[in-house]
Amino acid sequence: MISSQQRFYHTGATRSVRFRKEQLLLLRQAAQRLEPEMMDALKQDLNKSEQEAYSTEIGIILNEIRVALRNVRRWSKPKRVRTPLTHIGGSSRIVPEPLGTTLIMGPWNYPLQLMLVPVVSAIAAGNTMVLKPSELAPATSGLLARLIRETFPPEYATVVEGGLETSTELLKRPFDHIFFTGSPAVGRVVMAAAAKSLIPVTLELGGKSPCIVHKDANIELAARRIVFGKWTNAGQTCVAPDYLLVHKEVKTALLNKMSEVIEEFYGREPLQDPDYGKIVNGRHFRRLLDLLDDDVRIVHGGQSDEITGKLAPTILDGVTLESKAMQGEIFGPILPVIVYEGTEEILNTVRAHPKPLALYLFSGSREFQQRIIERIPFGGGCVNDTILHLANPYLPFGGVGTSGIGSYHGEFGFQAFSHYKSILKQSDRFDLPFRYPKSKWGLRMIRKLLR
């Protein structure tokens, strides 16, 4: 399969802008045709409502295709750059080149978006693709296999379904690039496997993303946007607020308002809400319940139903850095709350964990906003909002340190799947002698030109 893709890539068929745009159009047509089936698969795997399925998965895919179709010709053009006087007579340009045959491995929490958005980037950059979706979302994995099979020839794009053994075998193969979205633990395995053959990687991982609410924040607005960002997909979002850092003066008002908003969004009995998401499987469900079995106070939620796989939106108070909920990424509908009074407390709490994938800050003070943004490293984030930076195709999306390597979306995705080849074209009409050994004026001229 991989040899077939490599042969097809080496024919040069994927390189023309016309071919790339044709494939993007085919992908868009397939996504639009299969939209009802996508909705159904997401409902089966994660109990996503139609609104959530479209706004967080299908719509983002279609928007990425739209941006790529509009810009791929410009992205693909060689770019002229300046040539120094030492290279007089020459011209310089940078030529984007496809990486080749790529492996795209995706997670279960947004099983369509986080597979197909990288596919859009790989197509736009002129690559061939092997896709490995998560086996934990079987309905969407099967649908993705069907979509790709019905849209593209296997020598161009194909889906390989399976579990750990399949992933392990794929990581042994001679791909030209590996794009992985998932946990930091598995990201380390992917990077170690790629290192054996010096295969470049893009890793989209996760971490404990803080949400800071300062004393001058708009509390009502903050409550609505935090509840939206935290409990979309039942908290199973890599950029969801993982814990709340709230100023002592506004803590009570914020938590009271958040409880009201949770009830407004999901009802008094969220486990009975047909559109409230479920936890992906029993193992993750039990892992989350274990976080509640700790010396903390549940100030909202806590109800669960193992049969349906649902855990109510839950807020924890009395949390410290030693609490179970602060030992790793939660990736579920539980929000720990930590109180602060000064900026140094914020910095110490965030720095107690590896660099986060996202950070959210609610404050009306530009000075405070700038102080936090400058002093805390993180992949990306929002001021006075949550998670929506991910849906902007003109912003790079990616982590830093253990939360990821590289970024994508829009032109940044094109760059992730491209090599930028440097070309100097020199004149053959004359030859300046000063660069050669024994030149009478060589050292003097070189010193002058390189000042």
Beta strands, then each sheet from edge to edge (+ up, - down):
strand 1: 79-81
strand 2: 91-98
strand 3: 101-105
strand 4: 128-132
strand 5: 157-159
strand 6: 177-181
strand 7: 201-204
strand 8: 210-213
strand 9: 243-247
strand 10: 297-300
strand 11: 304-305
strand 12: 310-311
strand 13: 314-317
strand 14: 334-340
strand 15: 358-362
strand 16: 380-383
strand 17: 397-398
strand 18: 404-405
strand 19: 407-408
strand 20: 418-425
sheet 1: 1+ 2- 20+
sheet 2: 5+ 4+ 3+ 6+ 7+ 18-
sheet 3: 10+ 13- 14- 9- 8- 15- 16-
sheet 4: 11+ 12-
sheet 5: 17+ 19-
end
